[in-house]
């Protein structure tokens, strides 16, 4: 899957901007990717997660038939995962 209207593949640790539905935007990090991250029992297989700076997660749909992320997610830069979702973490 690529970021909306780009050729940039989504990767764990990417720094992104999430545009809220009604107001503002928040910086975040790709914290969970199916097939890359350790499996978490409470995250369904077709979801990936952006963890915002305030610690909250935004759960997005992921799958082989989805080419692009939602247009409210904007790629900023590659990064090293600093806040991945751990398998036993309460979410």
N, C-alpha and C positions, 0 to 999 in steps of 0.2 A: 504494500500500500504506500502511496506517495502523499505528500502534503498537497492540499487543494491547488490545482492548476500549476503544479511544478513537476520536476523530474527528481525531486529529493525524496528518497525512501525514508520512512519512519523508522527510527532506531531507539533502543533503550538509552536513556540519558539525554536525549535531545532537549534543548531548551526551546520553549514555545511561548506564544502569547495565546491566551484563551479569551475570546470576546464574549462577554456575558450577554444573555438574551436581551435584557432590557437596559443595562447600564454598565458602562466601563469595561475594563479588561484586566486580566491578571497574568503575571508571568507564572510559568510552571515548568514541569519536567515530565517527560514520558517515563513513568515509573513501573509500568507493567505491559508486557507484550506477550500474547500467547505464542507458545513455541520457542520463546527466548527466555522468559522469566520462569522461575520455579513455580509450579502449579499452586494456586491458592484455591481452597475448597469453596470459597464464597464468591469467586469471580467466574462467571460462566465462560465456556471456551471461546465464544465469539466476541469477547470484549477486550479492549485495551484501556489503559488508565493514564490520565494526565494528573499528576499531583500538583496542586497549586501552592503558591508560597505560604498560604495560611494553613496548609496541611490537608485540606479537603481534596477529595478525588473527583474527577470528572470521568465517568465511564462512557466509552464510545464503542460503537459497533465495529467489528473487525471480521473480515472473511475473504476468501479467495475471489469472490465476485465483486468486491468493493475496490475500485481503483484508487480513489482519493479519500482523504480525511474530510470531515465536515469543514465548510469554509470559515467557521469561527475559530479554527486552530491555525495559527501562523507559525511557521518555522523561524527560529532566530539563529540558532547555532548548534553544532554538535557538542556534546558534553559527555563526561564520565558519569555514570549513574551515581548520584549522591543520596537519593532517597527512594531506592527501589522498594516495592511492596514485597515483604517477606512472606513465606508460606503460612506462618503461624500468626501473622499480624492481625489484630482486630481492625476490621474496616466497617 
